[in-house]
């Protein structure tokens, strides 16, 4: 009898441990679909009318600061009758519902409904006009949630396949570092400047980390950040031919905004770079913030060179890495 009871206890413990190991998102399939894609589950009539037009005007606008036109997201319209298991595992899903008895329109965000890591947004209202109204009112939340989901997937992959030596190197110099996945390598290191990149035959995704002394708040003005950036790149990033160097494209006005993310405040500069005296260029994103001692400004910069390809997803991949920065 004692042996039988002991056997039951062992089986129970094993069952509990099995649940711990395989429960939750681990049981779900991985998400499907390409980066930047959004499946929108909506009737054909609504997609071709006001609601669909409103969604396209928000989600399919041109991604700013790219050399060629590319939409912010690639939209895939699926009617509810065709929304099968094949589409339920997609990474980004928007469900659009008209519920005549619904008193107040609502937009609900859920994670890992049918797959992981997934975001599902459900937009419900009593009529088409109410749907269009809430989509317009909540457009920043809608785009922000999908962009964050895309970014978090990239960061999770970087952490899963982290190159710890690169992160340790940057941390030792700057008191913190992004996460770098395997495949990235150190290209250049000088005083106050590190260049790390992932290069293939036709693409280059690079990250610069550098610092410069802080004088006063005017250092964060747009024109001053661009001037400082150009000076650093002139001294550290030469081109392939003599007297060529990376700089900010003067024909494309950069944008500047302040962001609070993961308990950090930083100025985000977006624009296009070019190589002076050569025919190379592409998009970049820079983050500028104070170091712990408030003596220097640290810059994290992501850039892409991919002349044969669309650049939106390449840029989001490397942009996610500078968002993963952690200070110690």
Secondary structure, 3 states (H helix, E strand, C coil): CHHHHHHHHHHHHHHHHHHHHHCHHHHCEECECCCCEEEEECCHHHHCCHHHHHHHHHHCCECCCCCCCCECCEEEEECHHHCCHHHHCECEEEEEEECCCCCCCEEEEEECCCEECCEEEEEEECCHHHHHHHHHHCHHHHHHHHHHHHHHHHHHHHHHCECHHHHHHHHHHHCEECCCECCCEEEEEECCEEEEEEECCCCEEEEEEEEEECCCHHHHCHHHHHHHHHHHHHHHCECCCCCCEEEECCCCCCEEEEEEECCEEEEEEEEEEEEECCCCEEEEEEEEEECCCCCEEEEEEEEEECCCCCCHHHHHHHHHHHHCCEEC
